[in-house]
Amino acid sequence: MKIPPSFYIKDDVVKIARELLGKYLFTHFNGILTGGIITETEAYAGITDKASHAYGDKRTKRTEIMYYKGGTAYVYLCYGIHSLFNIVTNAENIPHAVLIRGIFPALGEEIILKRVNKKKLSKEVTNGPGKVSKALGIHFSHSGLSLSGDKIWLEDKGIKIAKNEIKITKRIGIDYAGDDVKLPYRFILKSIPGLF
């Protein structure tokens, strides 16, 4: 069952980032269904977060989607090469978002391997935000899609995550963010018994 819209409009983006661990992310493009278990996330707390694209209430053509109601895909192009998939959270006009940094492939593994040009499945196949989007066929043109639709969505399949299975660290690749570099907004799932 799809995660309901109410999940995404809660006001604590850091809590949402943590709660997304263990959820399933699915895509369905051109009749091809792929998916994986979310294993790594980073929270971005909008206009007060120096690491956020919306810091200082910066509304541009690119960031406008961050101001949509929670439950919207925000996909941006990084270095002109990688599409990075984020989930917009909170109410409309509050530009919070969670970057999906890693998944564990769980559906359509052969397609995923073909997309990332690998021969064998492992956590390393999808352990970066660019790799996640490539594996699942997510493109920056998908920015703005509703996560309640039939192209990109999330499901909760009841995986229970123990506190000691979550590693919490500062975010990476945001050296421009001053003191906000140190915020403990990155969540990594160490393992799921029986899966990885």
Secondary structure, 3 states (H helix, E strand, C coil): CECCHHHHCCCCHHHHHHHCCCCEEEEEECCEEEEEEEEEEEEEEHHHCCCCCCCCCCCCCCHHHHHCCCCEEEEEEECCCEEEEEEEECCCCCCEEEEEEEEEEEECHHHHHHHHCCCCCCHHHHCCHHHHHHHHCCCHHHCCCECCCCCEEEECCCCCCCHHHEEEECCCCCHHHHHHHHCCCEEEECCCCCCC
